[in-house]
Amino acid sequence: MTEPEVGVTPYWELTFDADGDVNAKQRDRLLKEAPERGVKDLIVFAHGWNSDRSGATRLYSRFFEPFPGLAPNARLGFVGVVWPSMRFSDEPIPDFERTVTAATVGPALDEGTRGGLLEVFPGRATLVDQIARMLDQQPDDEAALEEFGRLVRLLVELRPEAPGTVFAADTVAEAGPQCDPEMLLGDTARLCREFARALAEDRAGADGELAVGVGAGTGTGVRTEGVQASFGLPRVWDGAHELLRQATYFAMKRRAGTVGERGLGPLVGRLSQVAPGLRVHLVGHSFGGRLVSFALRGLPKGVRNVKSVTLLQAAFSHYAFAARLPHDARGKGVLHGQQDRVDGPLVCCFSRFDSALGTVYPMASRMAGDSDSAVDLRLPRLLGGKWGALGFDGVQAVAGTKAFELADALRAKLPVSGCVNIDASAVVKRGGAPSGAHSDICHRELAQVVLAAGRIR
């Protein structure tokens, strides 16, 4: 089947591998043609988790569609970044056709997700098959869950050429980051039950009351008390499926930082040499937000051609840009001060309807860094706090950050520098379990935000 075309011109694609190396032919074409085409403002978009190039291309085509009409006099160019990430194909994307091989909601590993795992973890087909078989059979004993955890750890193990760096922390203490998430080292059965409970609560709705008890002894059964019939009940193998999803995402999270810092950042520096007047605007969704943010850290010294950064439902810590952490005076965000590399604002759009970042992400982050912390699973959703994500409540603990509702941001002039939070819940609100509105980003209003952040007319 022919892959869909992006409906804007001029458009360039940049494909990076897991180490941040870019396709040389694509790079050279961009460096040559962007100045020749008279491009003044180049919008560079990095996807989050996607299963394949066609998924990324469809996203870019949809998102870029309003730009020519919104800025008819601007000399725009468009870049789609393609990097080796993946999306679990049971995650619905609003207005996108659901993957035809996706199974009904449940723990089983559908063929689309299995294919994605094989693509992003090459050479591990046997492990993927074993994991898929366990999710399909769902054996009812804790030993099976522990074996499942062992297989997941093997799947996302440290790469020999980069020991100790597969998982990169978003906040760093003076003693150094913890690289191996406790989530992958702790009690698998307990973690699966916690994930199962969080997913059931999210299905029930943020305002639902769900009283759940976990079966005692060595079994994995759950008992429920006072649960309304309409509420989803915790199923431990749903939690195991989520453990696999989160372990995969931690690996993709590290990869996004690598591609941004070692790949995209230096390439943007090359653009400043061949086209000194070209204004670059970085846009990232989900882990793509992490990618374009780490590109700032990879910019060569003195380069000032990045005129705006817009983060859409960014899947990394809301303290990533903080010079000091409210809960740890010795700690700081891994990207602290990098917003100053932007010759313009760093805009963070977020939504309270993003279940991926409002419920499961903070719990997974808590497990990754402190598996013994006894925190109410609903607390991150209600209060944000230590484990929150940028795409759920915006940039935190950065002095001078300005805040807007989406409608106000579109009426007002955005600040010309510093961090800017925009609550986009008015439009980013559609999507089903388990991710909610996480991928609901193809809106004319968000295109307007990108143009306003870059002062493009």
Beta strands, then each sheet from edge to edge (+ up, - down):
strand 1: 11-15
strand 2: 41-46
strand 3: 76-82
strand 4: 171-172
strand 5: 212-214
strand 6: 222-224
strand 7: 279-285
strand 8: 306-312
strand 9: 332-333
strand 10: 345-350
strand 11: 402-405
strand 12: 418-423
sheet 1: 1+ 3+ 2+ 7+ 8+ 10+ 12+ 11+
sheet 2: 4+ 9-
sheet 3: 5+ 6-
end
